Amino acid sequence: MELSERDFRVFREVERWRFCLGRHIQFLAGFSSQRTCDRRLRKLLDEGFLERKLILYGVPSVYMLTRKSRSLIYANQREEKIKLDQIMHDITVLDVAICFIKFLGLKPNEIKTEKQLHQTDGFGERQHQPDFVFSKDNQTYCVEVELSLKAKTRLEKNIRSNFLAYDIQIWVTDEDKTKLVRILEDFKAQYPNMKITNVEEVKNNEFRFNI
């Protein structure tokens, strides 16, 4: 099988996000349609460059790299571990990132993922990193997708870390998580670089603030 540059783009995108759904690959790798994308993914599956896994009932199967494709892009050979309690969060992060790319006119490679950010941590205690970051108009942005209520102390620790590292931090919540939104709103007085929205507003490009 002769691999194309777009095949390598598929490999790089799947690697940096840990896994992707078919719809994510179709956009990130620039396929003209989902049908065209699915046909190519089937060939990559058949040739052993990708594997497709059903992780959780009711959630579409995810595409992941094999050792064969990892070696081609010089990626770590360690197999990605997908946490069941994180899979919906990780899928939503990808959906939200693609919305930002579309609405802000970014290129996919202008987004840095949490995995890429952790690769720069170095040794020692694992540092907090946001779900993804990007730059626009000489300002740095980090995005946090928060779908569940965490301990208030942990939330503030992450907010403070983002406050020190980025010009703007955007928190994207589930529109039903009113208690979480209230807690985040309370922190805005202390950390004025915070902006808060929800997944539906992001998907509809109806932010309550300017980017």
Stockholm file with secondary structure:
# STOCKHOLM 1.0

chainA/1-211         MELSERDFRVFREVERWRFCLGRHIQFLAGFSSQRTCDRRLRKLLDEGFLERKLILYGVPSVYMLTRKSRSLIYANQREEKIKLDQIMHDITVLDVAICFIKFLGLKPNEIKTEKQLHQTDGFGERQHQPDFVFSKDNQTYCVEVELSLKAKTRLEKNIRSNFLAYDIQIWVTDEDKTKLVRILEDFKAQYPNMKITNVEEVKNNEFRFNI
#=GR chainA/1-211 SS CCCCHHHHHHHHHHHHHSCBCHHHHHHHTTCSSHHHHHHHHHHHHHTTSEEEECCSTTSCCEEEECHHHHHHTTCCCSCCCCCGGGHHHHHHHHHHHHHHHHHHTCCGGGSEEHHHHHTTSCSSSCCCCCSEEEEETTEEEEEEEECSCCCHHHHHHHHHHHHHHCSEEEEEECTTCHHHHHHHHHHHTTCTTEEEEEHHHHHTTCCSSCC
#=GC SS_cons         CCCCHHHHHHHHHHHHHSCBCHHHHHHHTTCSSHHHHHHHHHHHHHTTSEEEECCSTTSCCEEEECHHHHHHTTCCCSCCCCCGGGHHHHHHHHHHHHHHHHHHTCCGGGSEEHHHHHTTSCSSSCCCCCSEEEEETTEEEEEEEECSCCCHHHHHHHHHHHHHHCSEEEEEECTTCHHHHHHHHHHHTTCTTEEEEEHHHHHTTCCSSCC
//
